[in-house]
Amino acid sequence: MPDWQIIIEDETTVRGRNPLPEPAAAGNRWRWLLLAGSVLLLAVVGVITLRAQRERGQMGMRQDLTAFLFKEETLRAGGQLTEAGHLLAPTAPARWRRDYWATFAPAAEPVRPRALELGTIAFDGRCAIVDVEAAGQPQVRHYCLGQAGWQRAPLPPAAWGSIPSAINFSNGVTLQFYERDQAFAEALVPDLRRLFELLAEAPGGGEALTGLLLRIEPDDLENPLLHQAAGEIVVNSPLLAQPVPLRGLTPAAEVRLALAQAILAQAGPASPVEPGLPGHLRFRLALREVMAMELMLPPEAQRQLRDEWKSGRDGPWRSPFQIYPPREPPFPSETLRLTALLTADYIQQRWGLKMLLDLDRLLRIDQAGGWDDLFLGTLQRPTIALDNEAEFYTAQGLRLLSTTWRAEDTMPPPLPLTVSMQQRLVAPAGWQRLLGQPLTGTDLTPLVVDFPDALEVNTPDNGSLALPCLPPGSQLEVRGEWLEMRRRLAADQLTLVKVQLAEVAPLDTEPLAYLVAGQPFAEQNPAEESRIYPGTAAYLQARRQREAEALLALRPKGTVQRLTRLSPSLAVTALPTPAGERPQFLF
């Protein structure tokens, strides 16, 4: 008989055993898992679908934006301002709009559109920040999508980041920049070190820069130099700066040049009262621009600048160390700026950067004396010899060739000298100064004549009169001594040779009024009324000083007509004058 038996128990009463799961509970769990998986799958599909739709939308926006950029460039190159009104966002500030329109070519001088290449486009809602290469030059622009389509808008400051980085130099200067300009800032460092080493060689040059903060800030469509003050220089980002028109330099080169010139302006002792040398400020600016060019620009950019200086100069060589009449000979002040740059470049090529720095320092501390004193003490040659050498350097295609000068070739003509008075100039206290055109000799270059305030002009009838009473064109015999060879002389005697109007009068039928003291000329028929040329500053000045007795009308042919006798109480009344006609005065 088997030793086992069958016992039937209710499984719900069995202790110590795990009950089997109910079939219904297991089915519910699988249904929940299936539902969660379906929801997750739908979410993934939805995300993928939304991303695809977004990418298709951005692709369409990118295509529209690309078309807009090329249309914008076409209108800009053609100077089509009237057709370009829709290009700008209506909320753009007036200053930014003005700067934007300034980038357009003149309508009368259209240019070839630049080649554009779009880089990264960062969309932010309905706006986009675009990296563009225009003719190979990187730029960053901001566009927004409006009702009329894409429009150009000012760049938001947040596009450059919120926390700037900094590089500290051993001389106490700090360079501050944002992430987008990091590569540009790091490339600046070795060139800035060269500049600081040069300045450290000059007395006080290094100490003046201690604590100086250099900042690279984004300012859309603005100039390379944004701000300059004691202890701080702010330049624009090369990705946003506008280049100087017609110069041909890249925005990065313009920013480098502006930064170096601003640093040079802050280095060294503060400038005292303006020395009064003709062209003093112009030459100092030229010295700094040449130093900045040599230190901060690559050779190709230097060549571009020199070619611009050489090709932009028009007509014969004009010394940058002189004052010229405003109308005779006629030429713009830009010519003198270019000859100053070419002269500074010649000095740099022959004597080096240190010489430019020394000249700038001497002009700062007002120890230059005259131009001859400055150049004889530093370059061992007078001003006229330096002019000749710089002109030869320019004529030879900016090549440094051997030149010689002889002292006898630069000696001024003997005194007395007859000059035609061109205009009165601003003079130091206690002195008067005029610009005269020599009428004798082979060198007819205008020169400066200085003389004491108390010195009057002798007249042929043994009388005298004050210089303000003489019209431009009057011929004077000058006695005294030369201060600079063929440039400036100090007069101790002035004698009137002839009253002759310079070619600055109005129409032949209208006289020019001036005052004279005494009666140096023969009287003619007096007149009770006369039409007077409006430029009668000499009359008003002489009347205040009560040093004149006769009002003369000097006609363009040189004839003199006595109009009336003057007294301190003489009243001058301006008559009503119709629009477009010259004023008339009643005595």
C-alpha positions as CSV (number, residue, x, y, z in Angstrom):
1,M,0.0,0.0,0.0
2,P,1.5,3.3,-1.0
3,D,2.7,5.6,1.8
4,W,1.2,8.8,0.5
5,Q,-2.2,10.3,0.4
6,I,-4.1,13.0,-1.4
7,I,-5.2,16.0,0.7
8,I,-7.4,18.7,-0.9
9,E,-7.1,22.2,0.8
10,D,-8.5,25.6,-0.1
11,E,-5.6,27.5,-1.5
12,T,-6.8,30.7,0.2
13,T,-6.1,29.0,3.5
14,V,-2.6,27.8,2.7
15,R,-0.1,29.6,4.9
16,G,3.4,30.5,3.8
17,R,2.7,30.3,0.1
18,N,2.4,33.1,-2.5
19,P,-0.9,33.2,-4.2
20,L,-1.0,33.1,-7.9
21,P,-1.9,36.4,-9.7
22,E,-5.3,36.8,-11.0
23,P,-5.5,36.8,-14.8
24,A,-7.5,40.1,-14.8
25,A,-4.8,42.1,-12.8
26,A,-2.0,41.0,-15.2
27,G,-4.0,42.1,-18.2
28,N,-4.5,45.6,-16.7
29,R,-0.8,46.1,-16.2
30,W,0.0,45.2,-19.8
31,R,-2.7,47.6,-21.0
32,W,-1.2,50.5,-19.0
33,L,2.3,49.7,-20.4
34,L,0.9,49.6,-23.9
35,L,-0.9,52.9,-23.4
36,A,2.2,54.7,-22.0
37,G,4.3,53.4,-24.9
38,S,1.7,54.7,-27.4
39,V,1.7,58.1,-25.8
40,L,5.5,58.2,-25.8
41,L,5.6,57.2,-29.5
42,L,3.1,59.9,-30.3
43,A,5.1,62.5,-28.4
44,V,8.3,61.5,-30.3
45,V,6.5,61.5,-33.6
46,G,5.0,64.9,-32.7
47,V,8.4,66.4,-31.8
48,I,9.9,65.1,-35.0
49,T,7.0,66.4,-37.0
50,L,7.2,69.8,-35.3
51,R,10.9,70.0,-35.8
52,A,10.5,69.1,-39.4
53,Q,7.9,71.7,-39.8
54,R,10.1,74.3,-38.0
55,E,13.0,73.4,-40.2
56,R,10.9,73.7,-43.3
57,G,9.6,77.0,-42.0
58,Q,13.1,78.3,-41.2
59,M,14.3,77.0,-44.6
60,G,11.6,79.1,-46.2
61,M,12.5,82.1,-44.0
62,R,16.2,81.6,-44.8
63,Q,15.4,81.6,-48.5
64,D,13.3,84.7,-48.2
65,L,16.0,86.4,-46.1
66,T,18.7,85.5,-48.6
67,A,16.7,87.0,-51.4
68,F,16.1,90.1,-49.2
69,L,19.8,90.5,-48.6
70,F,20.7,90.4,-52.3
71,K,17.9,92.9,-53.0
72,E,19.2,95.2,-50.2
73,E,22.7,95.1,-51.7
74,T,21.5,95.8,-55.2
75,L,19.6,98.9,-54.0
76,R,22.6,100.0,-51.9
77,A,25.1,99.8,-54.7
78,G,22.8,101.6,-57.1
79,G,22.1,104.4,-54.6
80,Q,18.3,103.8,-55.0
81,L,17.2,105.5,-51.9
82,T,13.7,106.2,-53.2
83,E,13.0,102.5,-53.7
84,A,14.6,101.4,-50.5
85,G,12.2,102.9,-48.0
86,H,10.7,99.5,-47.1
87,L,14.1,98.0,-46.2
88,L,14.1,99.4,-42.6
89,A,12.1,98.4,-39.6
90,P,9.7,101.3,-38.7
91,T,10.8,101.2,-35.1
92,A,14.5,101.9,-35.9
93,P,15.8,105.1,-34.2
94,A,16.5,108.1,-36.4
95,R,20.3,108.1,-35.8
96,W,20.6,104.5,-36.9
97,R,18.4,105.1,-39.9
98,R,20.7,108.0,-40.9
99,D,23.8,105.9,-40.5
100,Y,22.1,103.1,-42.6
101,W,21.3,105.5,-45.5
102,A,24.9,106.8,-45.4
103,T,26.0,103.3,-46.5
104,F,24.3,103.7,-49.8
105,A,26.3,104.8,-52.9
106,P,25.6,108.2,-54.4
107,A,22.8,107.9,-57.0
108,A,25.0,109.7,-59.5
109,E,27.9,107.3,-58.9
110,P,26.5,103.7,-58.6
111,V,29.0,101.0,-57.8
112,R,29.1,97.2,-58.4
113,P,27.2,95.2,-55.9
114,R,29.4,93.4,-53.4
115,A,29.5,89.6,-53.4
116,L,27.5,88.3,-50.4
117,E,28.0,85.0,-48.7
118,L,25.7,84.1,-45.8
119,G,27.0,82.2,-42.9
120,T,25.2,81.3,-39.7
121,I,21.7,82.5,-39.2
122,A,20.4,82.4,-35.6
123,F,16.6,82.7,-35.6
124,D,15.0,84.2,-32.5
125,G,11.2,84.2,-33.1
126,R,10.5,86.6,-36.0
127,C,14.1,88.0,-36.0
128,A,17.4,86.7,-37.0
129,I,21.1,87.5,-36.5
130,V,23.0,86.9,-39.7
131,D,26.7,86.4,-40.2
132,V,27.5,87.8,-43.6
133,E,30.6,88.2,-45.7
134,A,30.4,91.3,-47.9
135,A,33.2,91.3,-50.5
136,G,35.2,89.0,-48.1
137,Q,34.7,91.2,-45.1
138,P,32.8,89.6,-42.1
139,Q,29.8,91.5,-40.8
140,V,26.9,90.8,-38.4
141,R,23.4,92.1,-39.2
142,H,20.0,92.0,-37.6
143,Y,16.8,91.4,-39.5
144,C,13.2,91.1,-38.4
145,L,10.1,89.8,-40.1
146,G,7.3,92.4,-40.4
147,Q,4.1,92.7,-42.3
148,A,5.9,93.8,-45.4
149,G,8.5,91.0,-45.1
150,W,12.0,91.0,-43.9
151,Q,13.5,94.4,-42.8
152,R,16.8,95.5,-41.5
153,A,16.8,96.5,-37.8
154,P,19.4,97.7,-35.2
155,L,21.4,94.9,-33.6
156,P,20.4,94.2,-30.0
157,P,23.3,94.6,-27.5
158,A,22.5,91.2,-26.1
159,A,23.7,89.6,-29.3
160,W,27.3,90.3,-28.2
161,G,26.9,88.7,-24.7
162,S,26.5,90.2,-21.2
163,I,29.9,89.5,-19.5
164,P,33.0,90.9,-21.2
165,S,36.5,89.3,-21.0
166,A,39.7,91.2,-20.3
167,I,43.4,91.0,-21.1
168,N,45.8,92.9,-18.8
169,F,49.1,94.3,-19.9
170,S,52.2,94.8,-17.8
171,N,52.0,98.6,-18.1
172,G,48.6,98.8,-16.4
173,V,46.5,98.9,-19.6
174,T,43.4,96.7,-19.8
175,L,41.7,95.5,-23.0
176,Q,38.1,94.5,-22.6
177,F,36.0,92.7,-25.2
178,Y,33.0,90.4,-25.7
179,E,33.0,86.8,-27.1
180,R,32.3,87.7,-30.7
181,D,35.4,89.9,-30.8
182,Q,37.7,87.6,-29.0
183,A,39.7,86.5,-32.0
184,F,40.2,90.2,-33.0
185,A,41.2,91.2,-29.5
186,E,43.7,88.4,-29.2
187,A,45.2,89.4,-32.6
188,L,45.6,92.9,-31.3
189,V,47.8,91.9,-28.3
190,P,51.2,91.6,-30.0
191,D,50.8,94.8,-31.9
192,L,49.7,96.7,-28.8
193,R,52.7,95.4,-27.0
194,R,55.0,96.9,-29.7
195,L,53.2,100.2,-29.4
196,F,53.6,100.2,-25.6
197,E,57.3,99.4,-25.9
198,L,57.8,102.3,-28.3
199,L,55.9,104.7,-25.9
200,A,58.0,103.5,-22.9
201,E,61.1,104.9,-24.6
202,A,59.7,108.5,-24.5
203,P,59.9,110.5,-21.3
204,G,56.6,110.0,-19.4
205,G,55.0,108.0,-22.3
206,G,54.6,104.8,-20.3
207,E,53.3,106.3,-17.1
208,A,50.6,108.2,-18.9
209,L,48.9,105.0,-19.9
210,T,48.7,103.4,-16.5
211,G,45.1,102.5,-15.7
212,L,44.0,103.1,-19.3
213,L,40.9,101.0,-20.2
214,L,40.5,99.9,-23.8
215,R,37.0,98.6,-24.7
216,I,35.7,97.0,-27.8
217,E,31.9,97.6,-27.8
218,P,29.3,96.7,-30.4
219,D,27.6,99.7,-32.0
220,D,25.8,98.9,-35.3
221,L,26.8,101.1,-38.3
222,E,28.9,103.5,-36.2
223,N,32.4,104.8,-36.7
224,P,35.5,102.8,-35.7
225,L,36.3,105.2,-32.7
226,L,33.2,105.5,-30.4
227,H,34.6,107.4,-27.4
228,Q,37.8,108.9,-26.2
229,A,38.4,110.4,-22.7
230,A,41.0,110.5,-20.0
231,G,41.6,106.9,-18.9
232,E,39.3,105.3,-21.4
233,I,39.1,104.6,-25.2
234,V,36.2,102.8,-26.7
235,V,36.3,101.4,-30.3
236,N,33.6,99.7,-32.3
237,S,33.5,96.0,-33.1
238,P,35.1,95.4,-36.5
239,L,32.0,93.3,-37.4
240,L,29.9,96.5,-37.1
241,A,32.1,99.5,-37.8
242,Q,31.8,101.5,-41.0
243,P,35.0,102.1,-42.9
244,V,36.2,105.5,-43.9
245,P,34.7,106.3,-47.3
246,L,37.1,106.1,-50.3
247,R,40.0,104.9,-48.2
248,G,39.7,101.2,-49.1
249,L,40.7,99.8,-45.7
250,T,38.8,96.9,-44.1
251,P,36.7,97.7,-41.0
252,A,39.2,95.7,-38.9
253,A,42.1,97.8,-40.2
254,E,40.1,101.0,-39.5
255,V,39.5,100.0,-35.9
256,R,43.1,99.1,-35.4
257,L,44.2,102.5,-36.8
258,A,41.7,104.4,-34.7
259,L,42.7,102.6,-31.5
260,A,46.4,103.2,-32.0
261,Q,45.9,106.9,-32.8
262,A,43.7,107.4,-29.7
263,I,46.4,105.7,-27.5
264,L,49.1,107.9,-29.0
265,A,47.0,111.0,-28.3
266,Q,46.8,110.1,-24.6
267,A,50.5,109.1,-24.2
268,G,53.0,111.7,-23.0
269,P,52.5,115.1,-21.3
270,A,49.3,117.1,-21.8
271,S,49.5,119.8,-24.6
272,P,49.8,123.4,-23.4
273,V,48.4,126.4,-25.3
274,E,48.5,125.9,-29.0
275,P,52.0,127.1,-30.2
276,G,50.6,128.8,-33.2
277,L,53.0,127.2,-35.8
278,P,51.4,127.1,-39.2
279,G,50.0,123.5,-39.6
280,H,50.9,122.5,-36.1
281,L,47.9,120.3,-35.3
282,R,47.7,118.9,-38.9
283,F,51.3,117.7,-38.6
284,R,50.8,116.1,-35.2
285,L,47.8,114.2,-36.5
286,A,49.9,113.0,-39.4
287,L,52.7,111.9,-37.1
288,R,50.3,109.7,-35.1
289,E,48.6,108.3,-38.2
290,V,51.9,107.2,-39.7
291,M,53.0,105.6,-36.4
292,A,49.7,103.8,-36.0
293,M,49.9,102.6,-39.6
294,E,53.4,101.2,-39.2
295,L,52.6,99.5,-35.9
296,M,49.1,98.1,-36.4
297,L,48.5,97.4,-40.1
298,P,49.7,94.6,-42.3
299,P,52.0,95.5,-45.3
300,E,49.1,95.4,-47.8
301,A,47.0,97.8,-45.8
302,Q,50.0,100.1,-45.5
303,R,50.5,100.1,-49.2
304,Q,46.8,101.0,-49.7
305,L,47.1,104.0,-47.4
306,R,50.2,105.3,-49.0
307,D,48.7,105.0,-52.4
308,E,45.6,106.9,-51.2
309,W,47.8,109.7,-49.9
310,K,49.8,109.9,-53.1
311,S,46.9,109.7,-55.5
312,G,44.6,112.0,-53.5
313,R,47.1,115.0,-53.6
314,D,46.2,117.4,-56.5
315,G,48.4,119.9,-58.1
316,P,51.9,121.0,-57.1
317,W,53.5,120.2,-53.8
318,R,52.2,122.4,-51.0
319,S,54.2,122.6,-47.8
320,P,52.2,121.4,-44.8
321,F,54.2,123.9,-42.6
322,Q,52.8,127.0,-44.2
323,I,49.6,129.1,-44.3
324,Y,48.2,129.8,-47.7
325,P,45.7,132.4,-48.8
326,P,42.1,131.2,-48.8
327,R,41.5,131.9,-52.5
328,E,44.9,132.4,-54.2
329,P,46.0,129.8,-55.1
330,P,42.8,127.8,-54.8
331,F,43.2,124.3,-53.3
332,P,41.5,122.4,-50.5
333,S,42.9,121.8,-47.1
334,E,42.8,118.1,-47.8
335,T,45.9,118.7,-50.0
336,L,47.8,120.0,-47.0
337,R,46.7,117.0,-44.9
338,L,48.0,114.6,-47.5
339,T,51.3,116.3,-47.9
340,A,51.7,116.3,-44.1
341,L,51.1,112.5,-44.1
342,L,53.6,112.0,-46.9
343,T,56.2,114.1,-45.1
344,A,55.7,112.2,-41.9
345,D,56.0,108.9,-43.8
346,Y,59.2,110.1,-45.4
347,I,60.6,110.9,-41.9
348,Q,59.6,107.5,-40.7
349,Q,61.2,105.7,-43.6
350,R,64.5,107.6,-43.2
351,W,64.8,108.2,-39.4
352,G,62.4,105.6,-37.9
353,L,59.4,105.5,-35.6
354,K,61.3,106.9,-32.7
355,M,61.9,110.2,-34.6
356,L,58.2,110.6,-35.1
357,L,57.6,110.1,-31.4
358,D,60.2,112.6,-30.5
359,L,58.8,115.2,-32.9
360,D,55.3,114.7,-31.4
361,R,56.7,115.1,-27.9
362,L,58.5,118.3,-28.7
363,L,55.3,119.8,-30.2
364,R,53.4,118.7,-27.1
365,I,55.6,120.5,-24.6
366,D,55.9,123.6,-26.8
367,Q,59.7,123.3,-27.2
368,A,59.7,123.3,-30.9
369,G,60.2,127.0,-31.4
370,G,59.8,127.5,-35.1
371,W,59.6,124.9,-37.7
372,D,63.3,125.5,-38.7
373,D,64.3,125.3,-35.0
374,L,62.5,121.9,-34.7
375,F,63.9,120.3,-37.8
376,L,67.4,121.7,-37.6
377,G,67.6,120.3,-34.0
378,T,66.2,116.9,-34.9
379,L,66.8,116.2,-38.6
380,Q,69.7,118.6,-39.2
381,R,68.0,120.4,-42.0
382,P,65.7,123.4,-42.4
383,T,62.0,123.2,-43.2
384,I,62.4,124.0,-46.9
385,A,65.0,121.2,-47.3
386,L,62.6,118.7,-45.7
387,D,59.9,119.9,-48.0
388,N,62.1,119.3,-51.0
389,E,63.1,115.8,-49.9
390,A,59.5,114.8,-49.1
391,E,58.4,116.1,-52.5
392,F,61.2,114.1,-54.2
393,Y,60.2,111.0,-52.1
394,T,56.6,111.3,-53.3
395,A,57.6,112.0,-57.0
396,Q,59.8,108.8,-57.0
397,G,56.8,106.6,-56.1
398,L,57.4,106.6,-52.3
399,R,60.8,105.2,-52.7
400,L,63.6,106.2,-50.4
401,L,66.4,107.5,-52.6
402,S,69.5,109.5,-51.7
403,T,68.9,113.2,-51.7
404,T,71.2,116.1,-50.9
405,W,70.5,119.7,-50.1
406,R,72.8,122.7,-50.1
407,A,72.4,125.5,-47.6
408,E,72.8,128.2,-50.3
409,D,69.7,126.7,-52.1
410,T,67.5,127.3,-49.1
411,M,68.6,130.7,-48.0
412,P,65.8,133.3,-48.0
413,P,66.0,136.4,-50.2
414,P,67.6,139.6,-48.6
415,L,65.4,142.1,-46.8
416,P,63.6,144.4,-47.4
417,L,61.0,142.4,-49.2
418,T,57.9,143.6,-51.0
419,V,54.8,141.5,-50.3
420,S,51.1,141.6,-51.2
421,M,49.0,141.4,-48.1
422,Q,46.7,138.4,-48.4
423,Q,44.9,138.3,-45.0
424,R,45.4,139.0,-41.3
425,L,46.0,135.9,-39.1
426,V,45.5,135.1,-35.4
427,A,48.6,136.1,-33.5
428,P,49.9,135.7,-29.9
429,A,49.1,138.4,-27.4
430,G,51.0,141.6,-28.1
431,W,51.6,140.7,-31.7
432,Q,50.0,141.1,-35.1
433,R,50.4,138.6,-38.0
434,L,49.7,138.7,-41.7
435,L,50.1,136.4,-44.6
436,G,52.0,137.9,-47.5
437,Q,52.7,136.9,-51.1
438,P,56.3,137.9,-52.1
439,L,56.4,140.0,-55.3
440,T,60.1,139.8,-55.9
441,G,62.5,136.9,-56.3
442,T,62.0,133.4,-57.7
443,D,60.2,131.9,-54.8
444,L,56.7,133.3,-54.6
445,T,55.5,131.0,-51.8
446,P,53.3,132.9,-49.2
447,L,55.1,133.7,-45.9
448,V,54.1,134.8,-42.5
449,V,55.0,138.3,-41.2
450,D,55.0,138.9,-37.4
451,F,55.2,142.4,-35.9
452,P,54.4,144.1,-32.6
453,D,50.9,145.5,-31.9
454,A,52.2,149.0,-31.6
455,L,53.8,149.0,-35.1
456,E,51.8,150.9,-37.7
457,V,52.2,151.0,-41.5
458,N,54.1,154.0,-42.8
459,T,52.5,155.8,-45.7
460,P,54.1,157.7,-48.6
461,D,53.1,161.1,-47.2
462,N,55.0,160.4,-43.9
463,G,51.8,159.4,-42.1
464,S,50.8,156.1,-40.6
465,L,47.8,153.9,-40.4
466,A,46.8,150.7,-38.6
467,L,47.0,147.4,-40.4
468,P,43.2,146.7,-40.1
469,C,42.6,149.7,-42.3
470,L,44.3,148.2,-45.3
471,P,42.4,146.0,-47.8
472,P,43.8,142.7,-49.0
473,G,46.1,143.2,-51.9
474,S,47.9,146.2,-50.5
475,Q,51.6,146.1,-51.2
476,L,54.0,146.5,-48.3
477,E,57.7,146.8,-48.0
478,V,58.9,144.7,-45.0
479,R,62.1,145.2,-43.1
480,G,63.3,143.1,-40.2
481,E,64.8,139.6,-39.8
482,W,64.0,136.1,-40.9
483,L,62.7,133.7,-38.3
484,E,62.4,130.7,-40.7
485,M,64.0,130.3,-44.1
486,R,61.5,131.6,-46.7
487,R,58.7,130.9,-44.3
488,R,58.3,133.5,-41.5
489,L,60.0,136.8,-40.6
490,A,59.7,139.4,-37.9
491,A,59.1,142.9,-39.1
492,D,60.3,146.1,-37.4
493,Q,59.2,148.4,-40.2
494,L,56.2,148.2,-42.7
495,T,55.9,150.8,-45.5
496,L,52.8,151.1,-47.8
497,V,53.9,150.9,-51.4
498,K,50.5,150.7,-53.2
499,V,46.9,150.2,-52.3
500,Q,45.6,147.5,-54.7
501,L,42.6,145.2,-54.1
502,A,43.2,141.5,-54.1
503,E,40.8,139.5,-56.3
504,V,38.3,139.0,-53.4
505,A,36.0,141.9,-54.2
506,P,32.4,141.4,-55.4
507,L,31.1,142.7,-58.7
508,D,33.0,145.5,-60.4
509,T,30.1,148.0,-59.8
510,E,30.2,147.5,-56.0
511,P,32.9,149.1,-53.9
512,L,34.7,147.7,-50.9
513,A,34.8,149.9,-47.7
514,Y,37.8,150.3,-45.5
515,L,39.0,152.9,-43.0
516,V,42.3,154.7,-43.1
517,A,43.9,157.1,-40.6
518,G,44.9,160.5,-41.7
519,Q,44.8,161.6,-45.3
520,P,47.4,159.5,-47.2
521,F,45.5,159.8,-50.5
522,A,44.2,162.6,-52.6
523,E,40.6,163.6,-52.0
524,Q,38.1,163.0,-54.7
525,N,34.4,163.9,-54.9
526,P,32.8,163.1,-51.6
527,A,29.6,161.1,-51.5
528,E,26.8,161.2,-49.0
529,E,25.6,157.7,-49.5
530,S,27.3,154.5,-50.8
531,R,26.6,150.9,-51.2
532,I,29.0,149.0,-48.9
533,Y,30.2,145.5,-49.3
534,P,29.0,143.5,-46.2
535,G,32.4,142.3,-45.1
536,T,33.3,145.5,-43.2
537,A,34.8,144.0,-40.0
538,A,37.8,146.2,-40.5
539,Y,35.5,149.3,-40.4
540,L,33.8,148.2,-37.2
541,Q,37.1,147.4,-35.4
542,A,38.8,150.7,-36.4
543,R,35.7,152.6,-35.4
544,R,35.8,151.1,-31.9
545,Q,39.4,152.1,-31.5
546,R,38.7,155.6,-32.7
547,E,41.8,155.7,-34.8
548,A,40.3,156.5,-38.2
549,E,39.2,159.7,-39.9
550,A,38.1,158.8,-43.4
551,L,36.0,156.1,-44.9
552,L,37.2,155.2,-48.4
553,A,35.6,153.1,-51.1
554,L,38.2,151.1,-52.9
555,R,37.1,149.8,-56.3
556,P,38.5,146.7,-57.9
557,K,40.6,148.7,-60.4
558,G,42.5,150.3,-57.5
559,T,40.9,153.7,-57.5
560,V,40.2,155.3,-54.1
561,Q,37.1,157.4,-53.4
562,R,36.7,159.4,-50.2
563,L,33.1,159.0,-49.0
564,T,32.8,160.9,-45.7
565,R,34.6,162.2,-42.7
566,L,34.1,160.0,-39.5
567,S,33.6,160.8,-35.9
568,P,33.2,158.6,-32.8
569,S,29.4,159.4,-32.9
570,L,28.9,158.4,-36.5
571,A,25.8,156.3,-36.9
572,V,25.6,153.6,-39.6
573,T,22.0,152.5,-40.5
574,A,21.3,149.3,-42.5
575,L,18.7,150.0,-45.2
576,P,15.9,147.5,-45.9
577,T,17.1,145.2,-48.6
578,P,15.0,142.9,-50.8
579,A,15.8,139.2,-50.5
580,G,18.7,138.2,-52.7
581,E,20.3,141.6,-52.9
582,R,23.4,142.8,-51.1
583,P,22.8,145.0,-47.9
584,Q,23.0,148.8,-48.2
585,F,24.1,151.1,-45.4
586,L,23.3,154.8,-44.8
587,F,25.8,157.1,-43.0
